[in-house]
């Protein structure tokens, strides 16, 4: 008999509900997270049994376990599971049953599960981005220490991180405690920089081996690292039917509230991939000064403001990136297809 499994995943424990084809709940247990405990509950189910779980904190181990056991994983979109969010009675048992029921009724709002190599690339690129953000935080802390004692970084040394800038900071008449803080922060920044440089070396080799990176870097504002992040976050671009759907997935389309003949458009939804949205905004700040976008940006900035103008450049740049990726995929598909013999 066909079974459907819903799992409400938490950090330490998970609620597992098993429902049969008629909608009767056969099992609904709360167990500690782990391979053995999961096998005890659903290990006897046949291979190919569908299993639904939400994209919550720490779901990667569960996905790998389900795939290893031969089950069919379904990743539920947490923001679109209104049957769970709007329920009057809401607890782990009800949530797990609801996931199993939505899966059985073919009403589960699913999110795309990236293949392993894409998930690995995302992990590396996000790790590098977090290290760069940490480096920026430490640099800002040094600026704060200098400003607290009346020294302007734009004075004697505009770049505090060059050899001349570090020599300038070393000679400043700071108290001993401030000198110690600056020295410790610089030491931590240097250690971070070594890790960032090592990652950059590996990512550069990856970028050289991917022809899609070369195609994307032809667009203004997109370098190798930006292209790699776009590829890792988008994954298979053919799953998007149009550039607008890709923009919606990135949270770059406006919210819409309509009733009868009245339609109001709001700000962008920001309900989508935050990493893709972030890197496209970074690229747009560079692209807005290129000949392709400078007039477009200036015209919208004069009429609507700089923030809306930047988002307009982001949308335009993402649309071009979408078509570049589609063309690159089609070209790769044509070269890999075997030639038919006459």
C-alpha positions as CSV (number, residue, x, y, z in Angstrom):
1,X,0.0,0.0,0.0
2,X,1.3,3.5,-0.9
3,X,2.5,5.5,2.1
4,X,3.2,9.2,2.5
5,X,5.6,10.6,5.1
6,X,5.7,14.1,6.6
7,X,8.6,15.2,8.8
8,X,8.5,18.3,10.9
9,X,12.3,18.9,11.3
10,X,13.8,20.7,14.3
11,X,17.3,21.2,15.5
12,X,17.5,18.2,17.9
13,X,14.2,16.3,17.4
14,X,11.8,15.7,14.6
15,X,8.1,14.7,14.3
16,X,7.5,11.9,11.8
17,X,4.0,11.1,10.5
18,X,3.2,8.2,8.2
19,X,-0.1,8.4,6.3
20,X,-1.6,5.7,4.1
21,X,-3.3,6.2,0.7
22,X,-6.7,6.6,2.4
23,X,-5.6,9.5,4.6
24,X,-5.3,7.5,7.9
25,X,-2.3,8.3,10.0
26,X,-0.6,5.0,10.9
27,X,2.4,6.5,12.8
28,X,3.1,9.9,14.4
29,X,6.2,9.9,16.6
30,X,8.6,12.4,18.0
31,X,12.2,11.1,17.8
32,X,15.7,12.5,18.2
33,X,17.5,13.4,15.0
34,X,19.7,10.7,13.7
35,X,20.0,7.9,11.1
36,X,19.1,5.0,13.4
37,X,16.0,6.7,14.9
38,X,14.7,7.6,11.5
39,X,15.3,4.0,10.2
40,X,13.3,2.7,13.2
41,X,10.2,4.7,12.1
42,X,10.3,4.6,8.3
43,X,13.0,2.0,7.5
44,X,10.4,-0.7,6.7
45,X,8.6,1.5,4.1
46,X,9.2,0.5,0.4
47,X,11.9,2.2,-1.7
48,X,10.5,5.2,-3.5
49,X,8.1,6.3,-0.7
50,X,7.6,10.1,-0.9
51,X,8.7,12.1,2.1
52,X,7.9,15.8,2.7
53,X,9.8,18.1,5.0
54,X,10.1,21.9,5.3
55,X,13.2,23.9,4.4
56,X,14.0,24.5,8.1
57,X,17.3,24.9,10.0
58,X,19.6,22.0,9.4
59,X,17.7,19.9,6.8
60,X,20.8,18.8,4.7
61,X,21.5,15.7,6.7
62,X,17.9,14.6,6.4
63,X,18.0,15.0,2.6
64,X,21.2,12.9,2.3
65,X,19.7,10.2,4.5
66,X,16.5,10.0,2.6
67,X,18.4,9.7,-0.7
68,X,20.7,7.1,0.7
69,X,17.7,5.0,1.8
70,X,16.0,5.3,-1.6
71,X,13.1,7.5,-0.6
72,X,11.7,10.3,-2.7
73,X,12.4,13.6,-0.9
74,X,10.1,16.6,-1.3
75,X,11.2,20.0,0.1
76,X,8.2,22.1,1.1
77,X,8.4,25.8,0.7
78,X,7.9,27.2,4.3
79,X,6.3,30.5,3.2
80,X,3.8,28.8,1.0
81,X,2.6,26.1,3.4
82,X,-0.4,28.2,4.4
83,X,-2.2,25.1,5.6
84,X,0.4,24.9,8.4
85,X,0.9,28.6,9.1
86,X,-2.8,29.4,9.2
87,X,-4.0,26.4,11.3
88,X,-5.9,27.1,14.5
89,X,-4.4,24.1,16.1
90,X,-0.6,24.1,15.5
91,X,1.9,21.7,17.0
92,X,4.5,19.3,15.8
93,X,2.0,16.4,15.4
94,X,-0.4,18.5,13.3
95,X,2.4,20.0,11.2
96,X,3.8,16.5,10.3
97,X,0.3,15.2,9.5
98,X,-0.4,18.3,7.3
99,X,2.8,17.8,5.3
100,X,1.9,14.1,4.7
101,X,-1.6,15.1,3.7
102,X,-0.5,17.8,1.3
103,X,1.9,15.3,-0.2
104,X,-0.8,12.7,-0.6
105,X,-3.2,15.2,-2.2
106,X,-0.5,16.5,-4.5
107,X,-0.9,20.0,-3.0
108,X,2.5,20.4,-1.5
109,X,4.2,23.7,-2.5
110,X,7.7,22.4,-3.3
111,X,11.1,24.2,-3.4
112,X,13.8,23.1,-5.8
113,X,16.4,20.7,-4.3
114,X,19.7,21.5,-5.8
115,X,22.0,18.6,-6.8
116,X,25.0,17.8,-4.6
117,X,27.6,19.6,-6.7
118,X,25.5,22.8,-6.7
119,X,25.0,22.6,-3.0
120,X,28.8,22.2,-2.5
121,X,29.6,25.2,-4.7
122,X,27.0,27.3,-2.8
123,X,28.6,26.3,0.5
124,X,32.1,27.4,-0.7
125,X,30.9,30.7,-2.2
126,X,28.7,31.6,0.8
127,X,31.6,30.7,3.1
128,X,33.9,33.1,1.3
129,X,31.2,35.8,1.4
130,X,30.8,35.4,5.1
131,X,34.6,35.7,5.6
132,X,34.7,38.9,3.6
133,X,31.9,40.3,5.7
134,X,33.8,39.4,8.9
135,X,36.9,41.1,7.5
136,X,34.9,44.2,6.8
137,X,33.5,44.1,10.4
138,X,37.0,44.0,11.8
139,X,38.2,46.8,9.5
140,X,35.3,48.9,10.6
141,X,36.2,48.2,14.2
142,X,39.7,49.6,13.6
143,X,38.2,52.7,12.0
144,X,36.1,53.1,15.2
145,X,39.1,52.9,17.4
146,X,41.0,55.5,15.4
147,X,38.0,57.8,15.3
148,X,37.5,57.4,19.1
149,X,40.9,59.1,19.5
150,X,40.4,61.8,16.9
151,X,42.3,60.3,13.9
152,X,40.7,60.5,10.5
153,X,41.5,57.7,8.1
154,X,41.1,60.1,5.2
155,X,44.0,62.2,6.5
156,X,47.5,60.9,6.3
157,X,46.6,57.5,4.9
158,X,43.5,56.9,2.9
159,X,44.2,53.2,2.8
160,X,44.8,51.8,6.2
161,X,45.5,48.3,5.0
162,X,48.5,49.1,2.7
163,X,52.0,49.0,4.0
164,X,52.0,52.8,4.3
165,X,48.7,52.9,6.1
166,X,49.8,50.3,8.6
167,X,53.0,52.2,9.3
168,X,50.9,55.3,9.8
169,X,48.6,53.5,12.3
170,X,51.7,52.1,14.1
171,X,53.1,55.6,14.6
172,X,49.9,57.2,15.9
173,X,50.0,58.4,19.6
174,X,47.4,56.0,20.8
175,X,47.0,54.6,24.3
176,X,48.6,51.2,24.9
177,X,45.2,49.5,25.1
178,X,44.1,51.0,21.7
179,X,47.4,49.9,20.1
180,X,46.8,46.4,21.4
181,X,43.3,46.3,20.0
182,X,44.4,47.5,16.6
183,X,47.3,45.1,16.5
184,X,45.0,42.1,17.4
185,X,42.5,43.1,14.8
186,X,45.1,43.5,12.1
187,X,46.5,40.0,13.0
188,X,43.0,38.5,12.7
189,X,42.4,40.3,9.4
190,X,45.7,38.9,8.0
191,X,44.7,35.4,9.1
192,X,41.3,35.8,7.4
193,X,43.0,37.1,4.3
194,X,45.1,34.0,3.9
195,X,41.9,31.8,3.9
196,X,40.2,34.2,1.5
197,X,43.2,34.1,-0.9
198,X,43.3,30.3,-0.8
199,X,39.6,30.1,-1.6
200,X,40.0,32.7,-4.4
201,X,42.8,30.5,-6.0
202,X,40.5,27.5,-6.0
203,X,37.5,29.4,-7.3
204,X,39.6,31.0,-10.1
205,X,40.5,27.5,-11.4
206,X,36.8,26.6,-11.3
207,X,35.8,29.7,-13.2
208,X,38.4,29.0,-15.9
209,X,36.9,25.6,-16.5
210,X,33.3,26.8,-16.9
211,X,32.4,28.4,-20.3
212,X,29.3,30.0,-18.7
213,X,31.5,32.1,-16.5
214,X,33.2,33.6,-19.6
215,X,29.8,34.3,-21.1
216,X,28.5,36.1,-17.9
217,X,31.6,38.2,-17.4
218,X,31.0,39.8,-20.8
219,X,28.1,41.6,-19.0
220,X,29.0,44.9,-17.3
221,X,29.5,44.7,-13.5
222,X,29.9,40.9,-13.5
223,X,33.3,39.4,-12.7
224,X,34.4,35.8,-12.2
225,X,33.3,35.6,-8.5
226,X,30.0,37.2,-9.3
227,X,29.4,34.8,-12.2
228,X,30.2,31.8,-10.0
229,X,27.7,33.0,-7.3
230,X,25.0,33.5,-10.0
231,X,25.6,30.0,-11.4
232,X,25.6,28.4,-7.9
233,X,22.4,30.1,-6.8
234,X,20.5,29.7,-10.0
235,X,21.5,26.2,-10.7
236,X,19.7,24.8,-13.7
237,X,18.4,27.9,-15.5
238,X,16.1,25.9,-17.7
239,X,13.7,25.4,-14.7
240,X,12.7,29.1,-15.1
241,X,10.4,29.6,-18.0
242,X,11.2,33.3,-18.4
243,X,13.5,36.0,-17.0
244,X,10.6,37.4,-15.0
245,X,10.2,34.1,-13.2
246,X,13.9,34.1,-12.3
247,X,13.5,37.7,-11.0
248,X,10.5,36.6,-8.9
249,X,12.5,33.7,-7.5
250,X,15.1,36.1,-6.4
251,X,12.5,38.4,-4.8
252,X,13.0,41.2,-7.2
253,X,9.4,41.6,-8.5
254,X,7.0,44.1,-6.9
255,X,4.3,43.0,-4.5
256,X,0.8,43.3,-6.0
257,X,-2.5,44.0,-4.2
258,X,-5.5,44.1,-6.5
259,X,-9.2,44.1,-6.0
260,X,-11.8,44.6,-8.7
261,X,-10.3,47.3,-11.0
262,X,-7.8,48.6,-8.4
263,X,-4.3,47.3,-8.6
264,X,-1.5,48.6,-6.4
265,X,2.2,47.7,-6.8
266,X,4.5,47.9,-3.8
267,X,8.1,47.4,-3.1
268,X,10.0,44.3,-4.2
269,X,8.9,41.2,-2.3
270,X,12.3,40.1,-1.1
271,X,10.9,36.6,-0.8
272,X,13.4,34.6,-2.6
273,X,17.1,33.7,-2.8
274,X,18.8,36.4,-0.7
275,X,22.3,35.6,-2.0
276,X,21.3,36.0,-5.7
277,X,19.6,39.3,-4.8
278,X,22.6,40.5,-2.9
279,X,25.2,39.7,-5.6
280,X,23.1,41.2,-8.3
281,X,22.7,44.4,-6.3
282,X,26.5,44.5,-5.9
283,X,26.9,44.0,-9.7
284,X,24.4,46.7,-10.4
285,X,26.3,49.3,-8.5
286,X,29.2,48.8,-10.9
287,X,27.1,48.4,-14.0
288,X,25.2,51.6,-13.5
289,X,28.4,53.5,-14.5
290,X,28.8,51.5,-17.7
291,X,27.7,52.9,-21.1
292,X,25.0,50.3,-21.3
293,X,23.2,51.5,-18.2
294,X,24.4,55.0,-17.3
295,X,21.6,56.8,-19.1
296,X,19.0,54.3,-18.0
297,X,20.0,54.6,-14.4
298,X,20.2,58.4,-14.5
299,X,16.8,58.7,-16.1
300,X,15.0,56.5,-13.5
301,X,17.0,58.0,-10.6
302,X,15.9,61.5,-11.6
303,X,12.3,60.4,-11.8
304,X,11.9,57.8,-9.0
305,X,15.0,58.0,-6.8
306,X,18.4,56.1,-6.6
307,X,17.1,53.1,-4.8
308,X,14.4,52.3,-7.4
309,X,16.9,53.0,-10.1
310,X,19.3,50.5,-8.7
311,X,16.6,47.8,-8.6
312,X,15.7,48.6,-12.2
313,X,19.4,48.0,-13.2
314,X,19.4,44.8,-11.2
315,X,16.3,43.5,-13.1
316,X,17.7,44.5,-16.4
317,X,21.1,42.9,-15.6
318,X,19.5,39.7,-14.3
319,X,17.4,39.5,-17.5
320,X,20.5,39.7,-19.6
321,X,22.2,37.1,-17.5
322,X,19.2,34.8,-17.8
323,X,19.3,34.9,-21.6
324,X,23.1,34.5,-21.6
325,X,22.8,31.3,-19.5
326,X,20.0,29.9,-21.7
327,X,22.1,30.5,-24.8
328,X,25.2,28.9,-23.1
329,X,23.1,25.8,-22.1
330,X,21.7,25.4,-25.6
331,X,25.2,25.7,-27.1
332,X,26.5,23.1,-24.7
333,X,23.6,20.8,-25.4
334,X,24.2,21.1,-29.2
335,X,27.9,20.2,-28.8
336,X,27.2,17.2,-26.7
337,X,24.4,15.7,-28.8
338,X,25.7,12.8,-31.0
339,X,25.6,13.3,-34.7
340,X,23.2,10.9,-36.5
341,X,24.8,8.8,-39.2
342,X,23.4,9.2,-42.8
